[in-house]
């Protein structure tokens, strides 16, 4: 469970390095928003794969907790 969390955070911050500073997704990552909020902005900005990965990771973590 902890490994998935760390891998997702690493992926998120690596992605952040490659997107414009002024897009909603970048601002959300910079604020350290929850993954579902970052995913919402990512979808709006057209980063569909990122949004899907964040949602999938969140659901997997929640499933692993129960």
C-alpha positions as CSV (number, residue, x, y, z in Angstrom):
1,X,0.0,0.0,0.0
2,X,2.7,2.5,1.0
3,X,4.6,1.6,-2.2
4,X,1.6,2.5,-4.4
5,X,1.3,5.8,-2.6
6,X,5.0,6.7,-3.1
7,X,5.0,5.6,-6.7
8,X,1.9,7.7,-7.4
9,X,3.5,10.8,-5.7
10,X,6.7,10.3,-7.7
11,X,4.8,10.0,-10.9
12,X,2.7,13.1,-10.1
13,X,5.7,15.3,-9.3
14,X,7.6,14.0,-12.3
15,X,4.6,14.9,-14.5
16,X,4.5,18.4,-12.9
17,X,8.0,19.2,-14.2
18,X,6.7,18.9,-17.8
19,X,3.6,21.0,-17.7
20,X,3.1,24.8,-17.9
21,X,3.2,26.6,-14.5
22,X,0.0,28.5,-15.2
23,X,-2.3,25.5,-15.9
24,X,-4.8,24.4,-13.3
25,X,-3.2,21.0,-12.9
26,X,0.2,22.5,-12.0
27,X,-1.3,24.9,-9.5
28,X,-3.2,22.0,-7.9
29,X,-0.1,19.9,-7.6
30,X,1.8,22.9,-6.2
31,X,-0.9,23.3,-3.5
32,X,-0.5,19.6,-2.7
33,X,-4.2,19.1,-3.3
34,X,-5.7,15.6,-2.8
35,X,-5.4,13.3,-5.8
36,X,-9.1,13.5,-6.7
37,X,-8.9,17.3,-7.0
38,X,-5.7,17.1,-9.0
39,X,-7.4,14.5,-11.3
40,X,-10.4,16.9,-11.8
41,X,-8.1,19.7,-12.9
42,X,-6.0,17.3,-15.0
43,X,-9.1,16.1,-16.8
44,X,-10.1,19.8,-17.5
45,X,-6.6,20.5,-18.8
46,X,-6.7,17.5,-21.1
47,X,-4.3,15.3,-19.1
48,X,-6.7,12.4,-19.2
49,X,-4.1,9.6,-18.6
50,X,-2.9,11.4,-15.5
51,X,-6.4,11.9,-14.2
52,X,-7.2,8.2,-14.7
53,X,-4.0,7.1,-13.0
54,X,-4.7,9.2,-10.0
55,X,-8.3,7.9,-9.7
56,X,-7.1,4.4,-10.1
57,X,-4.4,4.8,-7.4
58,X,-6.8,6.3,-5.0
59,X,-9.3,3.5,-5.5
60,X,-6.6,0.9,-5.1
61,X,-5.4,2.4,-1.9
62,X,-8.9,2.6,-0.5
63,X,-9.6,-1.0,-1.5
64,X,-6.3,-2.1,0.2
65,X,-7.3,-0.4,3.4
66,X,-10.5,-2.4,3.8
